[in-house]
Amino acid sequence: MANKIVANNKKAYHEYFIEDKYEAGLVLVGTEVKSIRQGKVNIKDSYVNIRNGEAYVYNLHISPYDKGNIYNVDPLRPRKLLLNKREIRKLTGLITQKGYALIPLSLYLKNGLVKMELSVAKGKKNYDKRHELAKKDAQRRIQRHID
């Protein structure tokens, strides 16, 4: 069964060098899954932090479900990620290095479950971003001349 991508973080590829990718489940409550299925989620400014041996995602905005009334929860609350202890220890070791962070890349449905693809990423400097844009621009010009 194919994965249905609900939200993508395109900004992450521009802002960071992506090193490793991991898949994690999310602990969701109430009507959050229904909102995610409708695509009412934003992962653009979200990040992952490890606290007390557990991984949490912050600034993941899941809009309240229309028909959820009292069962809706805070849209920006921290949500726990489901990872193995071995994976959490490995990620902790990686992000303690200077310049590395855990960034969500996408949120998708896999066999009816909500999963998040997160990555260990190193922040790009401004000159790296300019170099990347210049390279893409040159590729577009070459492609235009070929066609």
C-alpha positions in Angstrom: 0.0 0.0 0.0 1.4 3.4 -1.0 2.0 6.2 1.5 -0.3 9.2 1.2 1.7 12.3 1.9 -0.3 14.8 3.9 2.3 17.6 4.5 5.7 18.3 3.0 8.5 20.6 4.4 10.1 22.0 1.2 11.7 24.7 3.2 13.9 22.2 5.0 15.7 21.2 1.8 16.5 24.9 1.2 17.6 25.7 4.8 19.5 22.5 5.7 21.9 19.8 4.4 19.9 16.5 4.9 22.2 13.8 6.4 20.1 10.9 7.7 16.3 10.2 7.5 14.2 8.4 10.1 10.6 7.3 10.3 8.6 7.9 13.5 5.0 7.5 14.6 3.2 10.2 16.5 1.1 10.1 19.7 -2.1 11.9 18.8 -5.3 12.4 20.8 -8.9 13.2 20.1 -9.7 14.4 16.7 -6.2 15.1 15.5 -6.1 12.2 13.1 -9.3 13.3 11.4 -7.7 16.8 10.9 -4.6 15.2 9.5 -6.6 13.1 7.1 -8.2 16.3 5.8 -4.8 17.8 5.3 -5.1 20.5 7.9 -1.6 20.3 9.1 1.5 22.6 8.8 5.0 21.3 9.5 6.9 24.3 8.0 8.3 25.7 11.3 8.4 22.5 13.3 11.4 20.9 14.9 12.2 17.9 17.0 13.9 17.9 20.4 14.9 15.1 22.8 13.9 15.5 26.4 14.3 12.9 29.2 15.1 10.2 26.7 11.9 10.9 24.6 11.6 12.7 21.3 9.0 15.5 20.9 8.0 17.5 17.9 7.3 21.2 18.5 5.4 23.8 16.5 3.6 21.1 14.5 0.3 22.9 13.8 -2.8 20.6 13.4 -5.9 22.7 12.9 -8.9 21.8 15.1 -11.4 19.4 13.6 -14.5 21.2 12.4 -17.0 18.8 14.0 -14.8 18.1 17.1 -16.1 20.7 19.5 -14.9 19.8 23.1 -12.6 17.0 21.9 -10.3 19.4 20.1 -6.9 20.0 21.7 -4.3 22.8 21.5 -3.1 22.9 17.8 0.5 23.7 18.7 1.0 21.3 21.7 4.2 19.2 21.8 3.6 15.7 20.4 5.6 12.7 21.4 7.4 10.7 18.6 7.5 6.9 18.7 11.1 5.8 18.3 13.2 2.9 19.6 15.5 3.7 22.5 18.4 2.8 20.3 17.3 5.3 17.7 16.8 8.0 20.3 20.3 7.4 21.7 21.8 7.6 18.2 19.9 10.8 17.4 20.9 12.4 20.8 24.6 11.7 19.9 24.1 13.2 16.4 22.3 16.4 17.4 24.8 17.2 20.2 27.3 18.1 17.5 27.4 21.7 16.7 25.1 22.9 13.9 23.0 19.7 13.7 19.2 19.6 14.3 16.3 17.2 13.9 13.9 18.6 11.3 10.6 17.0 10.1 10.5 16.5 6.3 7.0 15.1 5.8 3.9 13.8 7.4 2.1 10.9 5.8 -0.3 8.0 6.3 1.1 4.5 6.1 -1.4 1.6 6.5 -3.8 3.9 8.2 -1.2 5.2 10.7 0.2 8.7 10.9 4.0 8.7 10.4 6.6 11.4 10.2 9.8 11.4 8.2 12.4 13.3 10.2 16.0 14.0 9.4 19.3 14.9 11.0 20.2 18.1 9.2 23.0 20.7 9.3 22.1 24.3 8.7 23.2 25.9 5.5 25.1 29.2 5.5 23.8 32.1 3.2 26.6 31.5 0.7 25.5 27.8 0.4 21.9 28.8 -0.3 23.1 31.3 -3.0 25.3 28.7 -4.6 22.4 26.2 -4.7 20.1 28.8 -6.3 22.8 29.7 -8.9 23.3 26.1 -9.7 19.5 25.5 -10.2 19.3 28.6 -12.4 22.2 27.5 -14.6 20.5 24.0 -15.0 17.2 25.8 -16.0 19.0 27.9 -18.6 20.8 24.8 -20.0 17.5 22.9 -20.2 15.8 25.8 -22.0 18.5 25.9 -24.7 18.3 22.2 -25.2 14.6 22.2 -25.7 
